[in-house]
Amino acid sequence: MHTHIQSLLDTLRVQSGGVPIYVQIRDQLLGAIGAGRLRPGERMPTMRQVALALKIDLNTVKHAYDELERAGAIVLVRGSGTFVAENPPAIDLAAQEARVESLAHRTIAAAAAAGIDPAAVARRIIEWAGERPTDENPRDREDDQP
């Protein structure tokens, strides 16, 4: 097995605590995509690999992958595998706001379930987001640097 995929599989964890297993898998894979450990166009581990690594039912992993596909984070290519989406899907402002709202609620719930102050998580997100260059912040563009 490819060592990159194996190292990703080694980081996946399932914890008890009320958060459904498919949600934990979905969120960990989204985190890997967001952190750049899984890059656009890169092959994802197979559902079977994830199920075996976590010792869980294949249908649970399929549920997580289905959610990731619906969110536009991954693409299933019949006969070839599953890949990280090249570009996030275009969504209208109302749909984007609904996704932000949903993500905020899930993040608060996950922090509370882990015994972590959600405000500490928010501060870290803001800190890390400030480290990533964006098109919306002209100060972050290299051509604007002195």
MITIFI-885868 format. One record per residue: residue number from 1; residue in three letters; x, y, z of N, C-alpha, C in turn. Coordinates in Angstrom, 2 decimals. Layout:
# MITIFI-885868
@n NUM; res ALA; n.px X; n.py Y; n.pz Z; ca.px X; ca.py Y; ca.pz Z; c.px X; c.py Y; c.pz Z
...
# end
This chain:
# MITIFI-885868
@n 1; res MET; n.px 0.84; n.py -1.18; n.pz 0.00; ca.px 0.00; ca.py 0.00; ca.pz 0.00; c.px 0.88; c.py 1.24; c.pz 0.00
@n 2; res HIS; n.px 0.45; n.py 2.27; n.pz -0.69; ca.px 1.18; ca.py 3.52; ca.pz -0.77; c.px 1.40; c.py 4.08; c.pz 0.64
@n 3; res THR; n.px 2.62; n.py 4.48; n.pz 0.95; ca.px 2.94; ca.py 4.93; ca.pz 2.31; c.px 2.18; c.py 6.19; c.pz 2.71
@n 4; res HIS; n.px 1.87; n.py 7.07; n.pz 1.75; ca.px 1.10; ca.py 8.28; ca.pz 2.05; c.px -0.29; c.py 7.90; c.pz 2.53
@n 5; res ILE; n.px -0.92; n.py 6.99; n.pz 1.83; ca.px -2.26; ca.py 6.54; ca.pz 2.23; c.px -2.18; c.py 5.83; c.pz 3.58
@n 6; res GLN; n.px -1.17; n.py 5.00; n.pz 3.76; ca.px -1.03; ca.py 4.30; ca.pz 5.04; c.px -0.83; c.py 5.28; c.pz 6.18
@n 7; res SER; n.px -0.04; n.py 6.32; n.pz 5.97; ca.px 0.17; ca.py 7.30; ca.pz 7.04; c.px -1.13; c.py 8.04; c.pz 7.36
@n 8; res LEU; n.px -1.94; n.py 8.31; n.pz 6.34; ca.px -3.24; ca.py 8.93; ca.pz 6.59; c.px -4.14; c.py 7.98; c.pz 7.38
@n 9; res LEU; n.px -4.18; n.py 6.72; n.pz 6.96; ca.px -4.99; ca.py 5.73; ca.pz 7.67; c.px -4.56; c.py 5.60; c.pz 9.13
@n 10; res ASP; n.px -3.27; n.py 5.72; n.pz 9.38; ca.px -2.76; ca.py 5.60; ca.pz 10.75; c.px -3.22; c.py 6.76; c.pz 11.63
@n 11; res THR; n.px -3.60; n.py 7.88; n.pz 11.03; ca.px -4.04; ca.py 9.03; ca.pz 11.84; c.px -5.53; c.py 8.98; c.pz 12.16
@n 12; res LEU; n.px -6.28; n.py 8.18; n.pz 11.43; ca.px -7.73; ca.py 8.12; ca.pz 11.66; c.px -8.03; c.py 7.43; c.pz 12.98
@n 13; res ARG; n.px -8.97; n.py 8.00; n.pz 13.72; ca.px -9.38; ca.py 7.45; ca.pz 15.01; c.px -10.89; c.py 7.53; c.pz 15.12
@n 14; res VAL; n.px -11.46; n.py 6.56; n.pz 15.84; ca.px -12.88; ca.py 6.56; ca.pz 16.16; c.px -12.99; c.py 6.56; c.pz 17.67
@n 15; res GLN; n.px -13.77; n.py 7.50; n.pz 18.18; ca.px -13.92; ca.py 7.62; ca.pz 19.63; c.px -15.38; c.py 7.45; c.pz 20.02
@n 16; res SER; n.px -15.58; n.py 6.96; n.pz 21.22; ca.px -16.95; ca.py 6.92; ca.pz 21.74; c.px -17.25; c.py 8.31; c.pz 22.29
@n 17; res GLY; n.px -18.50; n.py 8.59; n.pz 22.48; ca.px -18.84; ca.py 9.91; ca.pz 23.00; c.px -20.06; c.py 10.51; c.pz 22.34
@n 18; res GLY; n.px -20.76; n.py 9.74; n.pz 21.56; ca.px -22.01; ca.py 10.23; ca.pz 21.01; c.px -21.94; c.py 10.75; c.pz 19.60
@n 19; res VAL; n.px -20.76; n.py 11.05; n.pz 19.08; ca.px -20.64; ca.py 11.53; ca.pz 17.70; c.px -20.65; c.py 10.31; c.pz 16.79
@n 20; res PRO; n.px -21.59; n.py 10.25; n.pz 15.84; ca.px -21.65; ca.py 9.07; ca.pz 14.95; c.px -20.30; c.py 8.83; c.pz 14.26
@n 21; res ILE; n.px -20.00; n.py 7.56; n.pz 14.07; ca.px -18.71; ca.py 7.17; ca.pz 13.50; c.px -18.52; c.py 7.76; c.pz 12.11
@n 22; res TYR; n.px -19.58; n.py 7.74; n.pz 11.27; ca.px -19.43; ca.py 8.28; ca.pz 9.92; c.px -19.11; c.py 9.76; c.pz 9.96
@n 23; res VAL; n.px -19.63; n.py 10.48; n.pz 10.95; ca.px -19.35; ca.py 11.91; ca.pz 11.09; c.px -17.89; c.py 12.11; c.pz 11.48
@n 24; res GLN; n.px -17.40; n.py 11.27; n.pz 12.38; ca.px -15.99; ca.py 11.36; ca.pz 12.78; c.px -15.07; c.py 11.13; c.pz 11.59
@n 25; res ILE; n.px -15.39; n.py 10.13; n.pz 10.78; ca.px -14.57; ca.py 9.83; ca.pz 9.60; c.px -14.64; c.py 10.98; c.pz 8.61
@n 26; res ARG; n.px -15.85; n.py 11.44; n.pz 8.33; ca.px -16.04; ca.py 12.56; ca.pz 7.39; c.px -15.22; c.py 13.76; c.pz 7.83
@n 27; res ASP; n.px -15.34; n.py 14.12; n.pz 9.11; ca.px -14.65; ca.py 15.30; ca.pz 9.61; c.px -13.13; c.py 15.15; c.pz 9.61
@n 28; res GLN; n.px -12.64; n.py 13.96; n.pz 9.91; ca.px -11.19; ca.py 13.73; ca.pz 9.88; c.px -10.66; c.py 13.81; c.pz 8.45
@n 29; res LEU; n.px -11.40; n.py 13.27; n.pz 7.50; ca.px -10.96; ca.py 13.35; ca.pz 6.10; c.px -11.05; c.py 14.79; c.pz 5.58
@n 30; res LEU; n.px -12.10; n.py 15.51; n.pz 5.97; ca.px -12.18; ca.py 16.93; ca.pz 5.60; c.px -11.01; c.py 17.70; c.pz 6.21
@n 31; res GLY; n.px -10.66; n.py 17.36; n.pz 7.44; ca.px -9.51; ca.py 18.00; ca.pz 8.08; c.px -8.21; c.py 17.73; c.pz 7.34
@n 32; res ALA; n.px -8.06; n.py 16.49; n.pz 6.86; ca.px -6.86; ca.py 16.15; ca.pz 6.10; c.px -6.81; c.py 16.92; c.pz 4.78
@n 33; res ILE; n.px -7.97; n.py 17.10; n.pz 4.16; ca.px -8.04; ca.py 17.89; ca.pz 2.92; c.px -7.72; c.py 19.34; c.pz 3.23
@n 34; res GLY; n.px -8.34; n.py 19.88; n.pz 4.27; ca.px -8.11; ca.py 21.28; ca.pz 4.64; c.px -6.68; c.py 21.57; c.pz 5.04
@n 35; res ALA; n.px -6.03; n.py 20.58; n.pz 5.67; ca.px -4.65; ca.py 20.76; ca.pz 6.11; c.px -3.64; c.py 20.50; c.pz 5.00
@n 36; res GLY; n.px -4.13; n.py 20.04; n.pz 3.84; ca.px -3.24; ca.py 19.78; ca.pz 2.71; c.px -2.58; c.py 18.41; c.pz 2.75
@n 37; res ARG; n.px -2.96; n.py 17.55; n.pz 3.70; ca.px -2.41; ca.py 16.19; ca.pz 3.70; c.px -3.01; c.py 15.37; c.pz 2.57
@n 38; res LEU; n.px -4.20; n.py 15.74; n.pz 2.14; ca.px -4.82; ca.py 15.20; ca.pz 0.92; c.px -5.02; c.py 16.39; c.pz 0.00
@n 39; res ARG; n.px -4.38; n.py 16.36; n.pz -1.15; ca.px -4.40; ca.py 17.50; ca.pz -2.06; c.px -5.39; c.py 17.27; c.pz -3.21
@n 40; res PRO; n.px -5.86; n.py 18.35; n.pz -3.83; ca.px -6.78; ca.py 18.23; ca.pz -4.97; c.px -6.23; c.py 17.28; c.pz -6.03
@n 41; res GLY; n.px -7.09; n.py 16.37; n.pz -6.49; ca.px -6.72; ca.py 15.40; ca.pz -7.51; c.px -6.07; c.py 14.15; c.pz -6.98
@n 42; res GLU; n.px -5.72; n.py 14.14; n.pz -5.69; ca.px -5.05; ca.py 13.00; ca.pz -5.09; c.px -6.05; c.py 11.88; c.pz -4.80
@n 43; res ARG; n.px -5.58; n.py 10.65; n.pz -4.97; ca.px -6.42; ca.py 9.48; ca.pz -4.70; c.px -6.65; c.py 9.35; c.pz -3.19
@n 44; res MET; n.px -7.89; n.py 9.07; n.pz -2.85; ca.px -8.27; ca.py 8.83; ca.pz -1.46; c.px -8.04; c.py 7.36; c.pz -1.13
@n 45; res PRO; n.px -7.91; n.py 7.03; n.pz 0.17; ca.px -7.89; ca.py 5.61; ca.pz 0.51; c.px -9.24; c.py 5.00; c.pz 0.13
@n 46; res THR; n.px -9.24; n.py 3.73; n.pz -0.22; ca.px -10.50; ca.py 3.09; ca.pz -0.57; c.px -11.36; c.py 2.96; c.pz 0.69
@n 47; res MET; n.px -12.65; n.py 2.82; n.pz 0.47; ca.px -13.55; ca.py 2.63; ca.pz 1.60; c.px -13.17; c.py 1.38; c.pz 2.38
@n 48; res ARG; n.px -12.78; n.py 0.34; n.pz 1.67; ca.px -12.39; ca.py -0.91; ca.pz 2.32; c.px -11.14; c.py -0.70; c.pz 3.19
@n 49; res GLN; n.px -10.17; n.py 0.08; n.pz 2.68; ca.px -8.97; ca.py 0.35; ca.pz 3.47; c.px -9.31; c.py 1.07; c.pz 4.77
@n 50; res VAL; n.px -10.21; n.py 2.04; n.pz 4.69; ca.px -10.61; ca.py 2.79; ca.pz 5.88; c.px -11.34; c.py 1.86; c.pz 6.86
@n 51; res ALA; n.px -12.26; n.py 1.05; n.pz 6.34; ca.px -13.02; ca.py 0.13; ca.pz 7.19; c.px -12.08; c.py -0.85; c.pz 7.90
@n 52; res LEU; n.px -11.12; n.py -1.40; n.pz 7.18; ca.px -10.18; ca.py -2.34; ca.pz 7.79; c.px -9.28; c.py -1.65; c.pz 8.82
@n 53; res ALA; n.px -8.82; n.py -0.44; n.pz 8.49; ca.px -7.92; ca.py 0.28; ca.pz 9.41; c.px -8.62; c.py 0.62; c.pz 10.72
@n 54; res LEU; n.px -9.91; n.py 0.95; n.pz 10.64; ca.px -10.65; ca.py 1.34; ca.pz 11.84; c.px -11.44; c.py 0.20; c.pz 12.46
@n 55; res LYS; n.px -11.44; n.py -0.96; n.pz 11.76; ca.px -12.20; ca.py -2.13; ca.pz 12.21; c.px -13.67; c.py -1.79; c.pz 12.40
@n 56; res ILE; n.px -14.24; n.py -1.20; n.pz 11.35; ca.px -15.66; ca.py -0.83; ca.pz 11.36; c.px -16.33; c.py -1.36; c.pz 10.10
@n 57; res ASP; n.px -17.64; n.py -1.26; n.pz 10.08; ca.px -18.42; ca.py -1.75; ca.pz 8.95; c.px -18.19; c.py -0.88; c.pz 7.71
@n 58; res LEU; n.px -18.10; n.py -1.54; n.pz 6.56; ca.px -17.87; ca.py -0.85; ca.pz 5.30; c.px -18.99; c.py 0.15; c.pz 4.99
@n 59; res ASN; n.px -20.23; n.py -0.16; n.pz 5.36; ca.px -21.35; ca.py 0.75; ca.pz 5.11; c.px -21.21; c.py 2.06; c.pz 5.87
@n 60; res THR; n.px -20.57; n.py 2.02; n.pz 7.03; ca.px -20.32; ca.py 3.25; ca.pz 7.79; c.px -19.37; c.py 4.16; c.pz 7.03
@n 61; res VAL; n.px -18.33; n.py 3.58; n.pz 6.47; ca.px -17.37; ca.py 4.36; ca.pz 5.69; c.px -18.04; c.py 4.88; c.pz 4.43
@n 62; res LYS; n.px -18.88; n.py 4.06; n.pz 3.79; ca.px -19.60; ca.py 4.49; ca.pz 2.60; c.px -20.47; c.py 5.71; c.pz 2.91
@n 63; res HIS; n.px -21.11; n.py 5.69; n.pz 4.07; ca.px -21.93; ca.py 6.83; ca.pz 4.49; c.px -21.07; c.py 8.10; c.pz 4.58
@n 64; res ALA; n.px -19.88; n.py 7.99; n.pz 5.17; ca.px -18.98; ca.py 9.14; ca.pz 5.28; c.px -18.55; c.py 9.62; c.pz 3.89
@n 65; res TYR; n.px -18.17; n.py 8.70; n.pz 3.02; ca.px -17.74; ca.py 9.06; ca.pz 1.67; c.px -18.91; c.py 9.68; c.pz 0.88
@n 66; res ASP; n.px -20.12; n.py 9.15; n.pz 1.05; ca.px -21.28; ca.py 9.74; ca.pz 0.38; c.px -21.48; c.py 11.19; c.pz 0.81
@n 67; res GLU; n.px -21.31; n.py 11.45; n.pz 2.10; ca.px -21.45; ca.py 12.82; ca.pz 2.60; c.px -20.36; c.py 13.74; c.pz 2.02
@n 68; res LEU; n.px -19.14; n.py 13.21; n.pz 1.95; ca.px -18.05; ca.py 13.99; ca.pz 1.37; c.px -18.30; c.py 14.29; c.pz -0.10
@n 69; res GLU; n.px -18.86; n.py 13.32; n.pz -0.81; ca.px -19.17; ca.py 13.52; ca.pz -2.22; c.px -20.29; c.py 14.55; c.pz -2.38
@n 70; res ARG; n.px -21.33; n.py 14.45; n.pz -1.56; ca.px -22.43; ca.py 15.43; ca.pz -1.63; c.px -21.94; c.py 16.84; c.pz -1.33
@n 71; res ALA; n.px -20.96; n.py 16.95; n.pz -0.43; ca.px -20.40; ca.py 18.26; ca.pz -0.08; c.px -19.47; c.py 18.79; c.pz -1.15
@n 72; res GLY; n.px -19.10; n.py 17.93; n.pz -2.12; ca.px -18.22; ca.py 18.37; ca.pz -3.19; c.px -16.74; c.py 18.27; c.pz -2.85
@n 73; res ALA; n.px -16.42; n.py 17.61; n.pz -1.73; ca.px -15.02; ca.py 17.50; ca.pz -1.31; c.px -14.27; c.py 16.39; c.pz -2.04
@n 74; res ILE; n.px -15.01; n.py 15.35; n.pz -2.45; ca.px -14.38; ca.py 14.24; ca.pz -3.16; c.px -15.21; c.py 13.90; c.pz -4.39
@n 75; res VAL; n.px -14.59; n.py 13.16; n.pz -5.30; ca.px -15.24; ca.py 12.73; ca.pz -6.53; c.px -15.01; c.py 11.24; c.pz -6.69
@n 76; res LEU; n.px -16.10; n.py 10.49; n.pz -6.90; ca.px -16.00; ca.py 9.06; ca.pz -7.18; c.px -15.94; c.py 8.87; c.pz -8.68
@n 77; res VAL; n.px -14.90; n.py 8.19; n.pz -9.15; ca.px -14.75; ca.py 7.91; ca.pz -10.57; c.px -14.86; c.py 6.39; c.pz -10.72
@n 78; res ARG; n.px -15.98; n.py 5.96; n.pz -11.28; ca.px -16.23; ca.py 4.52; ca.pz -11.41; c.px -15.07; c.py 3.85; c.pz -12.13
@n 79; res GLY; n.px -14.59; n.py 2.77; n.pz -11.55; ca.px -13.50; ca.py 2.01; ca.pz -12.16; c.px -12.11; c.py 2.57; c.pz -11.90
@n 80; res SER; n.px -12.03; n.py 3.78; n.pz -11.35; ca.px -10.72; ca.py 4.39; ca.pz -11.09; c.px -10.45; c.py 4.65; c.pz -9.62
@n 81; res GLY; n.px -11.48; n.py 4.97; n.pz -8.86; ca.px -11.30; ca.py 5.24; ca.pz -7.44; c.px -11.95; c.py 6.53; c.pz -7.00
@n 82; res THR; n.px -11.57; n.py 6.96; n.pz -5.83; ca.px -12.10; ca.py 8.18; ca.pz -5.23; c.px -10.96; c.py 9.18; c.pz -5.11
@n 83; res PHE; n.px -11.24; n.py 10.42; n.pz -5.48; ca.px -10.21; ca.py 11.46; ca.pz -5.52; c.px -10.68; c.py 12.71; c.pz -4.81
@n 84; res VAL; n.px -9.74; n.py 13.47; n.pz -4.26; ca.px -10.06; ca.py 14.77; ca.pz -3.70; c.px -10.48; c.py 15.67; c.pz -4.86
@n 85; res ALA; n.px -11.57; n.py 16.39; n.pz -4.70; ca.px -12.08; ca.py 17.26; ca.pz -5.76; c.px -11.05; c.py 18.32; c.pz -6.12
@n 86; res GLU; n.px -10.95; n.py 18.59; n.pz -7.42; ca.px -10.01; ca.py 19.62; ca.pz -7.90; c.px -10.43; c.py 21.01; c.pz -7.45
@n 87; res ASN; n.px -11.70; n.py 21.30; n.pz -7.58; ca.px -12.22; ca.py 22.62; ca.pz -7.21; c.px -13.48; c.py 22.43; c.pz -6.40
@n 88; res PRO; n.px -13.64; n.py 23.24; n.pz -5.37; ca.px -14.89; ca.py 23.14; ca.pz -4.63; c.px -16.05; c.py 23.55; c.pz -5.54
@n 89; res PRO; n.px -17.22; n.py 22.95; n.pz -5.33; ca.px -18.35; ca.py 23.29; ca.pz -6.18; c.px -18.79; c.py 24.73; c.pz -5.96
@n 90; res ALA; n.px -19.25; n.py 25.36; n.pz -7.03; ca.px -19.78; ca.py 26.71; ca.pz -6.90; c.px -21.14; c.py 26.63; c.pz -6.20
@n 91; res ILE; n.px -21.31; n.py 27.43; n.pz -5.17; ca.px -22.59; ca.py 27.43; ca.pz -4.46; c.px -23.04; c.py 28.87; c.pz -4.29
@n 92; res ASP; n.px -24.36; n.py 29.03; n.pz -4.22; ca.px -24.88; ca.py 30.38; ca.pz -4.05; c.px -24.67; c.py 30.84; c.pz -2.61
@n 93; res LEU; n.px -24.90; n.py 32.11; n.pz -2.37; ca.px -24.63; ca.py 32.72; ca.pz -1.07; c.px -25.46; c.py 32.08; c.pz 0.04
@n 94; res ALA; n.px -26.73; n.py 31.79; n.pz -0.23; ca.px -27.60; ca.py 31.19; ca.pz 0.78; c.px -27.11; c.py 29.79; c.pz 1.15
@n 95; res ALA; n.px -26.71; n.py 29.01; n.pz 0.15; ca.px -26.21; ca.py 27.66; ca.pz 0.42; c.px -24.90; c.py 27.73; c.pz 1.19
@n 96; res GLN; n.px -24.04; n.py 28.68; n.pz 0.84; ca.px -22.77; ca.py 28.84; ca.pz 1.56; c.px -23.04; c.py 29.20; c.pz 3.01
@n 97; res GLU; n.px -23.97; n.py 30.10; n.pz 3.26; ca.px -24.30; ca.py 30.50; ca.pz 4.63; c.px -24.84; c.py 29.32; c.pz 5.42
@n 98; res ALA; n.px -25.66; n.py 28.48; n.pz 4.78; ca.px -26.19; ca.py 27.29; ca.pz 5.45; c.px -25.06; c.py 26.33; c.pz 5.81
@n 99; res ARG; n.px -24.09; n.py 26.17; n.pz 4.92; ca.px -22.95; ca.py 25.29; ca.pz 5.19; c.px -22.09; c.py 25.84; c.pz 6.33
@n 100; res VAL; n.px -21.88; n.py 27.15; n.pz 6.34; ca.px -21.10; ca.py 27.77; ca.pz 7.42; c.px -21.82; c.py 27.55; c.pz 8.75
@n 101; res GLU; n.px -23.12; n.py 27.76; n.pz 8.75; ca.px -23.92; ca.py 27.56; ca.pz 9.97; c.px -23.81; c.py 26.11; c.pz 10.46
@n 102; res SER; n.px -23.95; n.py 25.17; n.pz 9.55; ca.px -23.87; ca.py 23.75; ca.pz 9.89; c.px -22.49; c.py 23.39; c.pz 10.42
@n 103; res LEU; n.px -21.45; n.py 23.88; n.pz 9.75; ca.px -20.08; ca.py 23.60; ca.pz 10.18; c.px -19.81; c.py 24.19; c.pz 11.55
@n 104; res ALA; n.px -20.31; n.py 25.39; n.pz 11.80; ca.px -20.12; ca.py 26.03; ca.pz 13.10; c.px -20.78; c.py 25.21; c.pz 14.21
@n 105; res HIS; n.px -21.99; n.py 24.75; n.pz 13.96; ca.px -22.69; ca.py 23.94; ca.pz 14.96; c.px -21.95; c.py 22.62; c.pz 15.22
@n 106; res ARG; n.px -21.49; n.py 21.96; n.pz 14.15; ca.px -20.76; ca.py 20.70; ca.pz 14.31; c.px -19.46; c.py 20.92; c.pz 15.07
@n 107; res THR; n.px -18.78; n.py 22.02; n.pz 14.79; ca.px -17.51; ca.py 22.31; ca.pz 15.45; c.px -17.73; c.py 22.58; c.pz 16.93
@n 108; res ILE; n.px -18.75; n.py 23.33; n.pz 17.26; ca.px -19.06; ca.py 23.60; ca.pz 18.67; c.px -19.40; c.py 22.31; c.pz 19.38
@n 109; res ALA; n.px -20.22; n.py 21.46; n.pz 18.75; ca.px -20.60; ca.py 20.19; ca.pz 19.36; c.px -19.39; c.py 19.29; c.pz 19.56
@n 110; res ALA; n.px -18.51; n.py 19.22; n.pz 18.56; ca.px -17.32; ca.py 18.38; ca.pz 18.67; c.px -16.40; c.py 18.90; c.pz 19.78
@n 111; res ALA; n.px -16.24; n.py 20.21; n.pz 19.87; ca.px -15.40; ca.py 20.78; ca.pz 20.93; c.px -15.99; c.py 20.48; c.pz 22.30
@n 112; res ALA; n.px -17.28; n.py 20.68; n.pz 22.45; ca.px -17.92; ca.py 20.42; ca.pz 23.73; c.px -17.80; c.py 18.94; c.pz 24.10
@n 113; res ALA; n.px -17.99; n.py 18.05; n.pz 23.13; ca.px -17.89; ca.py 16.61; ca.pz 23.39; c.px -16.48; c.py 16.22; c.pz 23.81
@n 114; res ALA; n.px -15.48; n.py 16.97; n.pz 23.34; ca.px -14.09; ca.py 16.69; ca.pz 23.69; c.px -13.65; c.py 17.44; c.pz 24.95
@n 115; res GLY; n.px -14.57; n.py 18.21; n.pz 25.54; ca.px -14.22; ca.py 18.95; ca.pz 26.75; c.px -13.36; c.py 20.17; c.pz 26.49
@n 116; res ILE; n.px -13.48; n.py 20.72; n.pz 25.28; ca.px -12.67; ca.py 21.87; ca.pz 24.88; c.px -13.59; c.py 23.08; c.pz 24.72
@n 117; res ASP; n.px -13.12; n.py 24.23; n.pz 25.17; ca.px -13.88; ca.py 25.46; ca.pz 25.03; c.px -14.00; c.py 25.82; c.pz 23.55
@n 118; res PRO; n.px -15.23; n.py 25.92; n.pz 23.02; ca.px -15.39; ca.py 26.25; ca.pz 21.60; c.px -14.74; c.py 27.58; c.pz 21.21
@n 119; res ALA; n.px -14.66; n.py 28.52; n.pz 22.16; ca.px -14.01; ca.py 29.80; ca.pz 21.86; c.px -12.52; c.py 29.60; c.pz 21.59
@n 120; res ALA; n.px -11.89; n.py 28.63; n.pz 22.27; ca.px -10.47; ca.py 28.34; ca.pz 22.02; c.px -10.29; c.py 27.78; c.pz 20.61
@n 121; res VAL; n.px -11.24; n.py 26.95; n.pz 20.19; ca.px -11.19; ca.py 26.41; ca.pz 18.83; c.px -11.35; c.py 27.55; c.pz 17.83
@n 122; res ALA; n.px -12.29; n.py 28.45; n.pz 18.09; ca.px -12.52; ca.py 29.59; ca.pz 17.18; c.px -11.26; c.py 30.46; c.pz 17.07
@n 123; res ARG; n.px -10.61; n.py 30.71; n.pz 18.20; ca.px -9.37; ca.py 31.51; ca.pz 18.16; c.px -8.30; c.py 30.83; c.pz 17.32
@n 124; res ARG; n.px -8.18; n.py 29.50; n.pz 17.45; ca.px -7.17; ca.py 28.78; ca.pz 16.68; c.px -7.51; c.py 28.83; c.pz 15.19
@n 125; res ILE; n.px -8.79; n.py 28.68; n.pz 14.85; ca.px -9.19; ca.py 28.75; ca.pz 13.44; c.px -8.83; c.py 30.11; c.pz 12.86
@n 126; res ILE; n.px -9.13; n.py 31.16; n.pz 13.60; ca.px -8.83; ca.py 32.51; ca.pz 13.13; c.px -7.32; c.py 32.68; c.pz 12.97
@n 127; res GLU; n.px -6.56; n.py 32.16; n.pz 13.93; ca.px -5.09; ca.py 32.24; ca.pz 13.86; c.px -4.57; c.py 31.52; c.pz 12.61
@n 128; res TRP; n.px -5.03; n.py 30.29; n.pz 12.40; ca.px -4.55; ca.py 29.52; ca.pz 11.25; c.px -5.04; c.py 30.10; c.pz 9.94
@n 129; res ALA; n.px -6.25; n.py 30.60; n.pz 9.90; ca.px -6.77; ca.py 31.19; ca.pz 8.66; c.px -5.96; c.py 32.42; c.pz 8.28
@n 130; res GLY; n.px -5.46; n.py 33.14; n.pz 9.27; ca.px -4.64; ca.py 34.31; ca.pz 9.00; c.px -3.28; c.py 33.97; c.pz 8.42
@n 131; res GLU; n.px -2.85; n.py 32.71; n.pz 8.57; ca.px -1.57; ca.py 32.28; ca.pz 8.04; c.px -1.65; c.py 31.86; c.pz 6.59
@n 132; res ARG; n.px -2.87; n.py 31.64; n.pz 6.07; ca.px -3.04; ca.py 31.16; ca.pz 4.70; c.px -3.35; c.py 32.34; c.pz 3.79
@n 133; res PRO; n.px -2.60; n.py 32.51; n.pz 2.71; ca.px -2.90; ca.py 33.58; ca.pz 1.76; c.px -4.27; c.py 33.35; c.pz 1.11
@n 134; res THR; n.px -5.00; n.py 34.43; n.pz 0.94; ca.px -6.29; ca.py 34.35; ca.pz 0.25; c.px -6.36; c.py 35.44; c.pz -0.81
@n 135; res ASP; n.px -7.21; n.py 35.22; n.pz -1.80; ca.px -7.41; ca.py 36.23; ca.pz -2.84; c.px -8.11; c.py 37.45; c.pz -2.28
@n 136; res GLU; n.px -8.83; n.py 37.28; n.pz -1.15; ca.px -9.61; ca.py 38.37; ca.pz -0.58; c.px -8.75; c.py 39.35; c.pz 0.20
@n 137; res ASN; n.px -7.53; n.py 38.96; n.pz 0.56; ca.px -6.67; ca.py 39.81; ca.pz 1.36; c.px -5.44; c.py 40.20; c.pz 0.54
@n 138; res PRO; n.px -5.45; n.py 41.39; n.pz -0.05; ca.px -4.35; ca.py 41.79; ca.pz -0.92; c.px -3.01; c.py 41.85; c.pz -0.20
@n 139; res ARG; n.px -3.00; n.py 41.99; n.pz 1.14; ca.px -1.73; ca.py 42.02; ca.pz 1.87; c.px -1.00; c.py 40.69; c.pz 1.77
@n 140; res ASP; n.px -1.75; n.py 39.60; n.pz 1.49; ca.px -1.16; ca.py 38.28; ca.pz 1.46; c.px -0.53; c.py 37.94; c.pz 0.11
@n 141; res ARG; n.px -0.75; n.py 38.77; n.pz -0.90; ca.px -0.20; ca.py 38.45; ca.pz -2.22; c.px 1.26; c.py 38.85; c.pz -2.28
@n 142; res GLU; n.px 2.07; n.py 37.97; n.pz -2.86; ca.px 3.51; ca.py 38.20; ca.pz -2.92; c.px 3.86; c.py 39.47; c.pz -3.69
@n 143; res ASP; n.px 3.09; n.py 39.77; n.pz -4.77; ca.px 3.45; ca.py 40.92; ca.pz -5.58; c.px 3.19; c.py 42.23; c.pz -4.85
@n 144; res ASP; n.px 2.46; n.py 42.20; n.pz -3.74; ca.px 2.21; ca.py 43.42; ca.pz -2.98; c.px 3.22; c.py 43.61; c.pz -1.86
@n 145; res GLN; n.px 4.12; n.py 42.64; n.pz -1.67; ca.px 5.09; ca.py 42.75; ca.pz -0.58; c.px 6.23; c.py 43.66; c.pz -1.02
@n 146; res PRO; n.px 6.76; n.py 44.46; n.pz -0.09; ca.px 7.87; ca.py 45.37; ca.pz -0.45; c.px 9.15; c.py 44.63; c.pz -0.72
# end
